[in-house]
Amino acid sequence: MLEASLNQIEQLVSDLMQKNAQLTEQNATLGQELAQAKEENETLQLSLMEQEEKNGATAARIQALVDRANAGVVNA
């Protein structure tokens, strides 16, 4: 009886250690994926900010052209 209990405990400990190793490896993989996702997110945010700046500059140029066109129509 005691021998059977010890064998069960040994098997459970072995199973737990194997599961722990799997989870540790999975955690490391997820940590790497998270770091990559954060880096990609930062890159996309910088790209978005640059695009917003370009769009703002383009909008300002278009507005200046519209203003000039309107001024030309008023003076004509």
Backbone as a printed PyTorch tensor [residue, N CA C, xyz], in Angstrom:
tensor([[[  0.8290,  -1.1960,   0.0000],
         [  0.0000,   0.0000,   0.0000],
         [  0.8710,   1.2560,   0.0000]],

        [[  1.8210,   1.2810,   0.8990],
         [  2.7260,   2.4330,   0.9760],
         [  3.5420,   2.5580,  -0.3080]],

        [[  3.9860,   1.4300,  -0.8360],
         [  4.7640,   1.4370,  -2.0730],
         [  3.9370,   1.9960,  -3.2250]],

        [[  2.6710,   1.6170,  -3.2990],
         [  1.7840,   2.1090,  -4.3520],
         [  1.5730,   3.6130,  -4.2100]],

        [[  1.4150,   4.0800,  -2.9910],
         [  1.2370,   5.5150,  -2.7540],
         [  2.4870,   6.2840,  -3.1590]],

        [[  3.6570,   5.7530,  -2.8160],
         [  4.9030,   6.4080,  -3.1930],
         [  5.0630,   6.4510,  -4.7050]],

        [[  4.6990,   5.3730,  -5.3690],
         [  4.7790,   5.3490,  -6.8310],
         [  3.8370,   6.3840,  -7.4420]],

        [[  2.6460,   6.5120,  -6.8830],
         [  1.6930,   7.5160,  -7.3850],
         [  2.2350,   8.9250,  -7.1710]],

        [[  2.8040,   9.1480,  -6.0070],
         [  3.3690,  10.4730,  -5.7180],
         [  4.5250,  10.7690,  -6.6670]],

        [[  5.3920,   9.7920,  -6.8850],
         [  6.5010,   9.9910,  -7.8210],
         [  5.9880,  10.3270,  -9.2130]],

        [[  4.9490,   9.6180,  -9.6470],
         [  4.3790,   9.8750, -10.9700],
         [  3.7620,  11.2700, -11.0320]],

        [[  3.0410,  11.6540,  -9.9790],
         [  2.4370,  12.9910,  -9.9400],
         [  3.5020,  14.0830,  -9.9590]],

        [[  4.5690,  13.8790,  -9.1770],
         [  5.6530,  14.8720,  -9.1530],
         [  6.3010,  14.9590, -10.5310]],

        [[  6.5180,  13.8180, -11.1600],
         [  7.1070,  13.8020, -12.4960],
         [  6.2000,  14.5260, -13.4950]],

        [[  4.9010,  14.2490, -13.4240],
         [  3.9370,  14.9140, -14.3120],
         [  3.9350,  16.4220, -14.0840]],

        [[  3.9670,  16.8230, -12.8160],
         [  3.9710,  18.2520, -12.4920],
         [  5.2390,  18.9380, -12.9780]],

        [[  6.3660,  18.2600, -12.8400],
         [  7.6190,  18.8430, -13.3120],
         [  7.6100,  18.9890, -14.8330]],

        [[  7.0580,  17.9980, -15.5180],
         [  6.9750,  18.0790, -16.9760],
         [  6.0300,  19.2080, -17.3910]],

        [[  4.8930,  19.3150, -16.7190],
         [  3.9470,  20.3830, -17.0280],
         [  4.5690,  21.7480, -16.7400]],

        [[  5.3220,  21.8350, -15.6430],
         [  6.0050,  23.0890, -15.3070],
         [  7.0010,  23.4760, -16.3940]],

        [[  7.7460,  22.4930, -16.8970],
         [  8.7130,  22.7680, -17.9600],
         [  8.0030,  23.2540, -19.2210]],

        [[  6.8730,  22.6180, -19.5420],
         [  6.1080,  23.0420, -20.7190],
         [  5.5880,  24.4620, -20.5510]],

        [[  5.0470,  24.7510, -19.3760],
         [  4.5060,  26.0880, -19.1250],
         [  5.6030,  27.1490, -19.1010]],

        [[  6.7710,  26.7930, -18.5720],
         [  7.8970,  27.7270, -18.5650],
         [  8.3140,  28.0560, -19.9890]],

        [[  8.3810,  27.0220, -20.8290],
         [  8.7440,  27.2420, -22.2330],
         [  7.6790,  28.0780, -22.9420]],

        [[  6.4190,  27.7640, -22.6810],
         [  5.3210,  28.5260, -23.2950],
         [  5.3600,  29.9850, -22.8280]],

        [[  5.6570,  30.1920, -21.5630],
         [  5.7430,  31.5430, -21.0230],
         [  6.8660,  32.3290, -21.6890]],

        [[  7.9980,  31.6740, -21.9110],
         [  9.1220,  32.3360, -22.5770],
         [  8.7440,  32.7130, -24.0050]],

        [[  8.0680,  31.8000, -24.6910],
         [  7.6350,  32.0730, -26.0640],
         [  6.6590,  33.2470, -26.0970]],

        [[  5.7140,  33.2420, -25.1730],
         [  4.7450,  34.3400, -25.1180],
         [  5.4260,  35.6630, -24.7760]],

        [[  6.4390,  35.6020, -23.9310],
         [  7.1920,  36.8200, -23.6010],
         [  7.8830,  37.3930, -24.8280]],

        [[  8.4520,  36.5210, -25.6490],
         [  9.0970,  36.9790, -26.8840],
         [  8.0690,  37.5530, -27.8460]],

        [[  6.9290,  36.8870, -27.9660],
         [  5.8740,  37.3820, -28.8540],
         [  5.3510,  38.7360, -28.3760]],

        [[  5.2310,  38.8810, -27.0610],
         [  4.7790,  40.1540, -26.5090],
         [  5.7780,  41.2660, -26.8110]],

        [[  7.0580,  40.9800, -26.6550],
         [  8.0900,  41.9820, -26.9470],
         [  8.0420,  42.3900, -28.4150]],

        [[  7.8570,  41.4170, -29.3040],
         [  7.7660,  41.7210, -30.7290],
         [  6.5200,  42.5560, -31.0210]],

        [[  5.4040,  42.2070, -30.3780],
         [  4.1660,  42.9560, -30.5950],
         [  4.3070,  44.3960, -30.0950]],

        [[  4.9670,  44.5740, -28.9530],
         [  5.1840,  45.9280, -28.4250],
         [  6.0480,  46.7430, -29.3780]],

        [[  7.0960,  46.1120, -29.9060],
         [  7.9840,  46.8110, -30.8370],
         [  7.2220,  47.1920, -32.1100]],

        [[  6.4220,  46.2630, -32.6100],
         [  5.6370,  46.5480, -33.8100],
         [  4.6210,  47.6570, -33.5440]],

        [[  4.0200,  47.6350, -32.3580],
         [  3.0660,  48.6710, -31.9880],
         [  3.7420,  50.0480, -31.9560]],

        [[  4.9320,  50.1230, -31.3740],
         [  5.6560,  51.3980, -31.3250],
         [  5.9850,  51.8910, -32.7290]],

        [[  6.4090,  50.9600, -33.5870],
         [  6.7240,  51.3180, -34.9700],
         [  5.4890,  51.8520, -35.6850]],

        [[  4.3600,  51.1770, -35.4910],
         [  3.1190,  51.6160, -36.1300],
         [  2.6590,  52.9690, -35.5940]],

        [[  2.8440,  53.1900, -34.2880],
         [  2.4590,  54.4850, -33.7170],
         [  3.3200,  55.6140, -34.2900]],

        [[  4.6230,  55.3670, -34.4230],
         [  5.5030,  56.3850, -35.0220],
         [  5.1150,  56.6380, -36.4730]],

        [[  4.8050,  55.5760, -37.1840],
         [  4.3910,  55.7160, -38.5770],
         [  3.1000,  56.5200, -38.6690]],

        [[  2.1720,  56.2410, -37.7760],
         [  0.9110,  56.9770, -37.7580],
         [  1.1430,  58.4540, -37.4760]],

        [[  2.0140,  58.7550, -36.5170],
         [  2.2980,  60.1540, -36.2030],
         [  2.9190,  60.8620, -37.4100]],

        [[  3.8360,  60.1810, -38.0920],
         [  4.4490,  60.7730, -39.2820],
         [  3.4030,  61.0130, -40.3640]],

        [[  2.5120,  60.0430, -40.5370],
         [  1.4590,  60.1810, -41.5500],
         [  0.5120,  61.3240, -41.1990]],

        [[  0.1980,  61.4620, -39.9120],
         [ -0.6710,  62.5680, -39.4820],
         [ -0.0080,  63.9150, -39.7560]],

        [[  1.3030,  63.9970, -39.5290],
         [  2.0230,  65.2390, -39.8140],
         [  1.9690,  65.5620, -41.3030]],

        [[  2.1990,  64.5360, -42.1330],
         [  2.1420,  64.7430, -43.5800],
         [  0.7370,  65.1610, -44.0150]],

        [[ -0.2700,  64.5020, -43.4470],
         [ -1.6440,  64.8530, -43.7980],
         [ -1.9750,  66.2770, -43.3720]],

        [[ -1.4680,  66.6840, -42.2010],
         [ -1.6950,  68.0510, -41.7370],
         [ -1.0460,  69.0610, -42.6640]],

        [[  0.1770,  68.7600, -43.0980],
         [  0.8780,  69.6620, -44.0150],
         [  0.1630,  69.7200, -45.3580]],

        [[ -0.3100,  68.5790, -45.8320],
         [ -1.0450,  68.5520, -47.1010],
         [ -2.3400,  69.3330, -46.9840]],

        [[ -3.0450,  69.1630, -45.8710],
         [ -4.2970,  69.8900, -45.6660],
         [ -4.0480,  71.3990, -45.6290]],

        [[ -2.9470,  71.8040, -44.9980],
         [ -2.6220,  73.2270, -44.9370],
         [ -2.3090,  73.7740, -46.3290]],

        [[ -1.5960,  73.0030, -47.1390],
         [ -1.2840,  73.4480, -48.5070],
         [ -2.5530,  73.5480, -49.3400]],

        [[ -3.4290,  72.5560, -49.1860],
         [ -4.6940,  72.5920, -49.9380],
         [ -5.5250,  73.7950, -49.5150]],

        [[ -5.5820,  74.0440, -48.2170],
         [ -6.3590,  75.1930, -47.7380],
         [ -5.7700,  76.5000, -48.2700]],

        [[ -4.4460,  76.5930, -48.3130],
         [ -3.8010,  77.7950, -48.8490],
         [ -4.1510,  77.9710, -50.3240]],

        [[ -4.1790,  76.8730, -51.0770],
         [ -4.5480,  76.9530, -52.4980],
         [ -6.0150,  77.3660, -52.6680]],

        [[ -6.8730,  76.8110, -51.8220],
         [ -8.2940,  77.1840, -51.8820],
         [ -8.4580,  78.6580, -51.5440]],

        [[ -7.7370,  79.1040, -50.5200],
         [ -7.8100,  80.5190, -50.1420],
         [ -7.3330,  81.4100, -51.2860]],

        [[ -6.2410,  81.0260, -51.9450],
         [ -5.7290,  81.8080, -53.0770],
         [ -6.7310,  81.8030, -54.2230]],

        [[ -7.3320,  80.6250, -54.4720],
         [ -8.3230,  80.5430, -55.5430],
         [ -9.5180,  81.4120, -55.2270]],

        [[ -9.9910,  81.4010, -53.9760],
         [-11.1170,  82.2350, -53.5790],
         [-10.7710,  83.7090, -53.6730]],

        [[ -9.5510,  84.0620, -53.2870],
         [ -9.1240,  85.4590, -53.3620],
         [ -9.0760,  85.9020, -54.8240]],

        [[ -8.6530,  85.0250, -55.7190],
         [ -8.6030,  85.3450, -57.1410],
         [ -9.9940,  85.5220, -57.7200]],

        [[-10.9460,  84.7270, -57.2450],
         [-12.3290,  84.8410, -57.7270],
         [-12.9490,  86.1260, -57.2320]],

        [[-12.6670,  86.5030, -55.9900],
         [-13.2200,  87.7230, -55.4050],
         [-12.6670,  88.9510, -56.1380]],

        [[-11.3710,  88.9320, -56.4750],
         [-10.7300,  90.0640, -57.1280],
         [-11.1090,  90.1720, -58.6140]],

        [[-11.6150,  89.0960, -59.1810],
         [-11.8920,  89.1020, -60.6110],
         [-13.1500,  89.7820, -60.9650]]])
